[in-house]
Amino acid sequence: MRSEEALYEQINALLHAVKKDSKLKAIATATAIGVDKNYIMPLFQFQNVGYPIKYN
């Protein structure tokens, strides 16, 4: 798909820029760690499993 190709081009451009610039690499690494901590890890915390939901 054409839209996928554009997305992959943008990702590859970012990865090439990160390889060349250590400051950009530090920012990208910190961002990836923050996203993992704040958005990905909570998806694996099944705190609401088993609780009854009203009208369910």
N, C-alpha and C positions, 0 to 999 in steps of 0.2 A: 504494500500500500504506500502511496505517496506520502501520506501524513506520518507513517511510521519511519520512513526514510529520513524525513526532516528531523524527527525527534532524535534518531540515532546520530545524525550529523551534529546536532547540538550537543549531545552527550559526549561524542568523540572530541569535539572542539574544546569542551570544558576539560576533559581528561588531558588533552595535549597541553592546554594552558597551565594546568596544575603541575604537569611534569617540568615545565620550564620555569615557573615562578614559585619560590619557596614560601613567600608570604601568602600567596593564593592557596598553596597546598595546606598551610596551617589553618586558614579560614575554612577551607572545604572539609578538613579533618574534624575541626571543632563543630562544624555544622552537622556533619554526619553523626558524630557522637551524641550531640544534643537531640537530633531527630530520633535516633535509636532509643535514647533514654526517655524522652518525653512522649513519643508517639507510638513506637513499635512495641516496647516492653509492656506498656499497659494493655495491649491487645492480648497478652498471654496471662493476664491476671483475671481469672474467672471468678470474680467476687459475687456476681449476681446469679450464678448457676444454682438452681433449686429454689429460688425465692418465688413465691406466687405473685403473679401480676394481676392487678385488678382488671376484670372483664376479659380475662384470657381463658 
